[in-house]
Amino acid sequence: MVKKNLRVFLFIGISVLSISLIVYFYQVFYTKNILPGKNAQPAVIRIPHGATIQNVSDTLQKYDIISELVPFRFVSKALKYNENVKPGLYVLQPGMTNIEAVRYLRSGAQSPTKITFNNARTLEDVAQRITPRLEITPDEVLDAIHDKELLNALGLDSMTVKAIFIPNTYEVYWTLSAKGLVTRMKKEYDNFWNDSRKQKAEKLGLTPYQVTVLASIVESETIKVDEMPKVAGLYVNRLNKGWALQSDPTVVFGCVEEGVVAEFTDVKRVLNKHLEVDSPYNTYKYSGLPPGPIRIPSTQALNAVLNAEKHRYMYMVASDDFSGYHHFSKTLREHNIYAAKYQRALNKARVYK
C-alpha cells in the first residue's frame, strides 16, 4: 500500500513538474517580450558585421527594446542564433515573442533603409550625406569611388564617376558595401539614361556625360528651376557657335581646384584675377565644355538641358534686384547695359570680392 501511494505521489510530482516545465518553456518562447519604441513605434536595431550575441543583447538592453533578456538569450541558444548572428538593420514589432524575434533576426531578412543626397556639390558631400544611414564610412565610400579596378569594371574613370551620382532617394540595405554602393549608383545611372533621354541628348549633339557637365553649370548659374531650360538653351547656342561659355561658376570651380581659393563660397564676385587663373575649368580661357561636372546636378537640371529652350539669346547676367533670375540678351551691346546695372548693384551692396 505504501509503495502504491509512493508511486502515485511520484507520478503526481513528475506530472506537476512536467506541466510546470511545459508552461515555463511556453512562456519563455511565446511570451511577448519586445517593447515598443518611441511613440509606440516599431524598434529598429542595427547589427554590424562581426557582432556577437552579446553585442545584440547589449543593444537590446541599451535602447530598452526588450523586457526580459534572459529568456531571449535562452531562445537564441536553443535556436542556435548565438552561433549565426547576421548583420543588418531589423525592425522589431512591438509585442513580438522571443521565438518570433529570434527567428526574424536569424533569418537575415533585414529591412531596407533610404538614402538621399540632394544639393551636393562634391563627391565628399555625397559620401557625408549617404553614410549616416549606412554601416560604411565616408572614407570607405571615397576609397571605392577612386578604386581604379572597380571603375574599370564599370566602364568609368576618375572623372566620369562623378556623373553616376544622380540625386534622388534610393532604397538600399544598411549593410551595403562601399563598392556595392558605387555599383548600385552606376545601375541607377544606366536606368536614368533610357532611350528617350539618350535621343534628346543626341539631338543636342551631346553625350549623356556632356549633358551632366552642362547641367552642373546650369544649376550653378541659377537656383530658379523655371529658368533652367532658358539658361541651358543659351549655353547650347554658344556651344553650337563655338563660343566660349564664359560661365562664372566654372571659373570659381577652377580657382578651388587650383588652390587659389579654399572654398566655393570664398568668391562672391568674379574679378579679373579669377579670370586669369589657368584652369581647364576656366571657360573664359577655353571654349567648349570643361572636363567634368562642377557639382552634382539635380534631375531638374539634367532634364532642363535635355529640354533646353530654343531661342537666340547668347548672353546673360544676374538681375540687379538680386532676385536670382537673369537678364538675357541677343547682342553684346544690350548685354553690357544689363551687366553695368548688375555691377553697380554689387558696388552698392558692398560686394567687392
DRENKEZA-734010 format. One record per residue (C-alpha): residue number from 1; residue in one letter; x, y, z. Coordinates in nm, 3 decimals, decimal comma, m for minus. Example, Ala and Ser with C-alpha at 12.3 -4.5 7.8 and 13.67 -1.06 7.14 Angstrom:
% DRENKEZA-734010
1	A	1,230	m0,450	0,780;
2	S	1,367	m0,106	0,714;
END
This chain:
% DRENKEZA-734010
1	M	0,000	0,000	0,000;
2	V	0,284	0,238	0,090;
3	K	0,462	0,159	m0,235;
4	K	0,145	0,223	m0,428;
5	N	0,093	0,560	m0,262;
6	L	0,458	0,646	m0,324;
7	R	0,418	0,569	m0,691;
8	V	0,106	0,786	m0,705;
9	F	0,281	1,076	m0,533;
10	L	0,583	1,030	m0,758;
11	F	0,362	1,028	m1,066;
12	I	0,179	1,337	m0,949;
13	G	0,507	1,510	m0,870;
14	I	0,656	1,428	m1,208;
15	S	0,335	1,537	m1,380;
16	V	0,328	1,867	m1,195;
17	L	0,696	1,923	m1,270;
18	S	0,644	1,836	m1,635;
19	I	0,347	2,066	m1,665;
20	S	0,542	2,341	m1,489;
21	L	0,833	2,295	m1,727;
22	I	0,600	2,298	m2,028;
23	V	0,435	2,617	m1,904;
24	Y	0,774	2,772	m1,831;
25	F	0,918	2,687	m2,172;
26	Y	0,599	2,803	m2,340;
27	Q	0,630	3,134	m2,161;
28	V	1,000	3,162	m2,249;
29	F	0,932	3,102	m2,617;
30	Y	0,591	3,262	m2,664;
31	T	0,553	3,546	m2,412;
32	K	0,557	3,889	m2,574;
33	N	0,897	4,039	m2,499;
34	I	0,971	4,317	m2,750;
35	L	0,881	4,663	m2,622;
36	P	0,750	4,944	m2,845;
37	G	0,988	5,221	m2,946;
38	K	0,920	5,594	m2,922;
39	N	0,555	5,686	m2,975;
40	A	0,469	5,313	m2,972;
41	Q	0,653	5,264	m3,300;
42	P	0,849	4,952	m3,400;
43	A	1,201	4,940	m3,261;
44	V	1,497	4,950	m3,500;
45	I	1,815	4,756	m3,426;
46	R	2,135	4,773	m3,631;
47	I	2,366	4,473	m3,607;
48	P	2,711	4,536	m3,761;
49	H	2,933	4,279	m3,930;
50	G	3,120	4,069	m3,674;
51	A	2,864	4,127	m3,398;
52	T	2,811	3,857	m3,134;
53	I	2,502	3,759	m2,938;
54	Q	2,646	3,966	m2,653;
55	N	2,654	4,273	m2,879;
56	V	2,293	4,210	m2,981;
57	S	2,189	4,165	m2,618;
58	D	2,369	4,483	m2,512;
59	T	2,192	4,681	m2,786;
60	L	1,850	4,544	m2,693;
61	Q	1,910	4,644	m2,332;
62	K	2,071	4,981	m2,402;
63	Y	1,778	5,106	m2,608;
64	D	1,506	4,944	m2,394;
65	I	1,388	4,725	m2,679;
66	I	1,340	4,410	m2,472;
67	S	1,154	4,341	m2,149;
68	E	1,340	4,032	m2,026;
69	L	1,684	3,948	m2,164;
70	V	1,741	3,603	m2,008;
71	P	1,452	3,432	m2,194;
72	F	1,570	3,591	m2,520;
73	R	1,922	3,458	m2,465;
74	F	1,781	3,112	m2,384;
75	V	1,577	3,100	m2,707;
76	S	1,875	3,233	m2,904;
77	K	2,086	2,944	m2,779;
78	A	1,810	2,691	m2,836;
79	L	1,769	2,803	m3,198;
80	K	2,148	2,842	m3,242;
81	Y	2,114	3,212	m3,325;
82	N	2,409	3,280	m3,095;
83	E	2,623	3,080	m3,344;
84	N	2,494	3,262	m3,651;
85	V	2,439	3,632	m3,581;
86	K	2,368	3,809	m3,911;
87	P	2,438	4,178	m3,972;
88	G	2,171	4,417	m4,086;
89	L	1,901	4,665	m3,995;
90	Y	1,600	4,496	m3,840;
91	V	1,262	4,638	m3,741;
92	L	1,125	4,462	m3,435;
93	Q	0,748	4,491	m3,398;
94	P	0,606	4,569	m3,052;
95	G	0,474	4,258	m2,885;
96	M	0,697	4,014	m3,070;
97	T	0,762	3,693	m2,878;
98	N	1,114	3,566	m2,821;
99	I	1,080	3,295	m3,082;
100	E	0,944	3,543	m3,337;
101	A	1,224	3,790	m3,270;
102	V	1,499	3,530	m3,278;
103	R	1,369	3,364	m3,593;
104	Y	1,346	3,704	m3,762;
105	L	1,698	3,809	m3,663;
106	R	1,836	3,466	m3,751;
107	S	1,677	3,480	m4,098;
108	G	1,890	3,777	m4,203;
109	A	1,583	3,929	m4,373;
110	Q	1,681	4,283	m4,286;
111	S	1,465	4,584	m4,364;
112	P	1,581	4,841	m4,622;
113	T	1,672	5,200	m4,546;
114	K	1,659	5,510	m4,764;
115	I	1,949	5,732	m4,868;
116	T	1,938	6,068	m5,044;
117	F	2,192	6,332	m5,142;
118	N	2,020	6,633	m5,294;
119	N	2,207	6,964	m5,331;
120	A	2,551	6,804	m5,314;
121	R	2,842	6,988	m5,472;
122	T	3,122	6,734	m5,437;
123	L	3,166	6,360	m5,400;
124	E	3,279	6,430	m5,045;
125	D	2,937	6,590	m4,986;
126	V	2,768	6,282	m5,129;
127	A	2,967	6,049	m4,904;
128	Q	2,888	6,257	m4,594;
129	R	2,516	6,265	m4,668;
130	I	2,473	5,899	m4,758;
131	T	2,672	5,722	m4,486;
132	P	2,475	5,823	m4,172;
133	R	2,215	5,571	m4,287;
134	L	2,466	5,300	m4,380;
135	E	2,721	5,086	m4,198;
136	I	3,008	5,219	m4,411;
137	T	3,204	5,540	m4,352;
138	P	3,256	5,841	m4,584;
139	D	3,621	5,743	m4,628;
140	E	3,522	5,394	m4,741;
141	V	3,286	5,542	m4,999;
142	L	3,556	5,774	m5,133;
143	D	3,805	5,486	m5,147;
144	A	3,558	5,289	m5,359;
145	I	3,495	5,590	m5,584;
146	H	3,869	5,610	m5,651;
147	D	3,922	5,234	m5,686;
148	K	4,066	5,203	m6,038;
149	E	3,989	4,832	m6,066;
150	L	3,623	4,891	m5,976;
151	L	3,595	5,190	m6,207;
152	N	3,743	4,994	m6,497;
153	A	3,494	4,712	m6,438;
154	L	3,208	4,964	m6,452;
155	G	3,344	5,143	m6,758;
156	L	3,425	5,459	m6,562;
157	D	3,726	5,671	m6,476;
158	S	3,815	5,925	m6,208;
159	M	3,628	6,197	m6,397;
160	T	3,315	6,023	m6,525;
161	V	3,238	5,852	m6,192;
162	K	3,103	6,183	m6,065;
163	A	2,823	6,168	m6,322;
164	I	2,673	5,842	m6,193;
165	F	2,553	6,000	m5,868;
166	I	2,212	6,128	m5,972;
167	P	2,038	6,295	m5,674;
168	N	1,732	6,101	m5,567;
169	T	1,606	5,884	m5,283;
170	Y	1,724	5,525	m5,307;
171	E	1,620	5,220	m5,106;
172	V	1,918	5,008	m5,002;
173	Y	2,027	4,777	m4,723;
174	W	2,217	4,920	m4,426;
175	T	2,495	4,663	m4,481;
176	L	2,557	4,773	m4,841;
177	S	2,933	4,783	m4,903;
178	A	3,110	5,088	m5,044;
179	K	3,184	4,909	m5,371;
180	G	2,827	4,784	m5,377;
181	L	2,710	5,144	m5,342;
182	V	2,914	5,263	m5,639;
183	T	2,790	4,967	m5,844;
184	R	2,431	5,047	m5,746;
185	M	2,473	5,412	m5,848;
186	K	2,606	5,302	m6,189;
187	K	2,298	5,083	m6,231;
188	E	2,070	5,375	m6,140;
189	Y	2,261	5,597	m6,384;
190	D	2,209	5,344	m6,664;
191	N	1,839	5,326	m6,579;
192	F	1,810	5,705	m6,585;
193	W	1,963	5,723	m6,930;
194	N	1,683	5,547	m7,111;
195	D	1,638	5,560	m7,488;
196	S	1,424	5,875	m7,473;
197	R	1,686	6,075	m7,282;
198	K	1,968	5,943	m7,500;
199	Q	1,781	6,055	m7,812;
200	K	1,728	6,404	m7,669;
201	A	2,099	6,428	m7,586;
202	E	2,192	6,314	m7,936;
203	K	1,970	6,583	m8,092;
204	L	2,166	6,840	m7,892;
205	G	2,491	6,692	m8,015;
206	L	2,585	6,586	m7,662;
207	T	2,669	6,260	m7,489;
208	P	2,499	6,174	m7,158;
209	Y	2,820	6,268	m6,978;
210	Q	2,834	6,606	m7,154;
211	V	2,471	6,665	m7,055;
212	T	2,574	6,607	m6,694;
213	V	2,862	6,854	m6,726;
214	L	2,636	7,119	m6,880;
215	A	2,362	7,054	m6,624;
216	S	2,613	7,115	m6,345;
217	I	2,687	7,456	m6,497;
218	V	2,320	7,540	m6,545;
219	E	2,238	7,457	m6,183;
220	S	2,537	7,658	m6,062;
221	E	2,416	7,958	m6,261;
222	T	2,056	7,966	m6,144;
223	I	1,860	7,844	m5,846;
224	K	1,535	7,903	m6,033;
225	V	1,411	7,574	m6,178;
226	D	1,177	7,752	m6,419;
227	E	1,474	7,944	m6,563;
228	M	1,700	7,641	m6,613;
229	P	1,577	7,549	m6,966;
230	K	1,641	7,906	m7,085;
231	V	1,993	7,905	m6,936;
232	A	2,056	7,566	m7,091;
233	G	1,938	7,697	m7,429;
234	L	2,184	7,985	m7,407;
235	Y	2,479	7,756	m7,347;
236	V	2,367	7,521	m7,624;
237	N	2,366	7,825	m7,855;
238	R	2,721	7,912	m7,752;
239	L	2,840	7,556	m7,798;
240	N	2,685	7,539	m8,145;
241	K	2,861	7,859	m8,247;
242	G	3,192	7,752	m8,096;
243	W	3,190	8,040	m7,848;
244	A	3,349	8,023	m7,505;
245	L	3,081	7,953	m7,244;
246	Q	3,212	8,230	m7,015;
247	S	3,046	8,082	m6,708;
248	D	3,150	8,240	m6,378;
249	P	3,078	7,927	m6,167;
250	T	3,325	7,726	m6,375;
251	V	3,587	7,992	m6,310;
252	V	3,527	7,971	m5,935;
253	F	3,545	7,591	m5,952;
254	G	3,878	7,618	m6,133;
255	C	4,007	7,855	m5,866;
256	V	3,922	7,599	m5,597;
257	E	4,080	7,317	m5,798;
258	E	4,399	7,519	m5,843;
259	G	4,409	7,619	m5,477;
260	V	4,364	7,991	m5,547;
261	V	4,070	7,996	m5,304;
262	A	3,980	7,740	m5,039;
263	E	3,603	7,722	m5,076;
264	F	3,342	7,799	m5,341;
265	T	3,178	8,046	m5,105;
266	D	3,500	8,246	m5,079;
267	V	3,423	8,416	m5,411;
268	K	3,117	8,639	m5,408;
269	R	3,223	8,838	m5,714;
270	V	3,433	8,710	m6,004;
271	L	3,720	8,954	m6,071;
272	N	3,989	8,978	m6,338;
273	K	4,235	8,795	m6,111;
274	H	3,999	8,496	m6,112;
275	L	3,955	8,508	m6,489;
276	E	4,333	8,492	m6,529;
277	V	4,366	8,158	m6,345;
278	D	4,483	7,894	m6,592;
279	S	4,247	7,602	m6,541;
280	P	4,066	7,369	m6,782;
281	Y	3,753	7,481	m6,598;
282	N	3,810	7,846	m6,692;
283	T	3,551	7,877	m6,966;
284	Y	3,666	8,230	m7,042;
285	K	4,006	8,096	m7,149;
286	Y	3,896	7,769	m7,306;
287	S	3,596	7,712	m7,533;
288	G	3,370	7,412	m7,511;
289	L	3,263	7,222	m7,203;
290	P	3,503	7,181	m6,909;
291	P	3,640	6,830	m6,847;
292	G	3,395	6,739	m6,572;
293	P	3,090	6,845	m6,370;
294	I	3,139	7,135	m6,132;
295	R	2,872	6,997	m5,897;
296	I	2,635	6,700	m5,871;
297	P	2,346	6,821	m6,091;
298	S	1,986	6,754	m5,995;
299	T	1,741	6,569	m6,215;
300	Q	1,571	6,906	m6,277;
301	A	1,895	7,045	m6,420;
302	L	1,958	6,733	m6,627;
303	N	1,608	6,746	m6,772;
304	A	1,641	7,121	m6,829;
305	V	1,939	7,058	m7,055;
306	L	1,763	6,775	m7,235;
307	N	1,466	7,008	m7,288;
308	A	1,673	7,322	m7,349;
309	E	1,465	7,618	m7,460;
310	K	1,510	7,719	m7,822;
311	H	1,586	8,090	m7,854;
312	R	1,857	8,322	m7,986;
313	Y	1,997	8,451	m7,658;
314	M	2,376	8,450	m7,635;
315	Y	2,438	8,650	m7,318;
316	M	2,306	8,653	m6,963;
317	V	2,377	8,838	m6,641;
318	A	2,221	8,822	m6,296;
319	S	1,938	9,062	m6,233;
320	D	2,035	9,373	m6,039;
321	D	1,743	9,317	m5,799;
322	F	1,920	9,003	m5,668;
323	S	1,601	8,801	m5,726;
324	G	1,801	8,505	m5,851;
325	Y	1,677	8,549	m6,205;
326	H	1,880	8,672	m6,504;
327	H	1,857	8,918	m6,790;
328	F	1,908	8,753	m7,131;
329	S	2,037	8,932	m7,438;
330	K	2,090	8,857	m7,805;
331	T	2,354	9,126	m7,858;
332	L	2,666	9,227	m7,669;
333	R	2,551	9,590	m7,665;
334	E	2,229	9,502	m7,482;
335	H	2,416	9,265	m7,251;
336	N	2,664	9,536	m7,150;
337	I	2,379	9,760	m7,036;
338	Y	2,243	9,491	m6,804;
339	A	2,593	9,394	m6,689;
340	A	2,668	9,755	m6,591;
341	K	2,348	9,768	m6,385;
342	Y	2,445	9,450	m6,205;
343	Q	2,796	9,577	m6,132;
344	R	2,651	9,896	m5,986;
345	A	2,417	9,690	m5,769;
346	L	2,713	9,487	m5,639;
347	N	2,904	9,804	m5,558;
348	K	2,602	9,948	m5,378;
349	A	2,571	9,626	m5,176;
350	R	2,946	9,648	m5,099;
351	V	3,018	9,312	m5,259;
352	Y	3,380	9,361	m5,364;
353	K	3,525	9,010	m5,375;
END
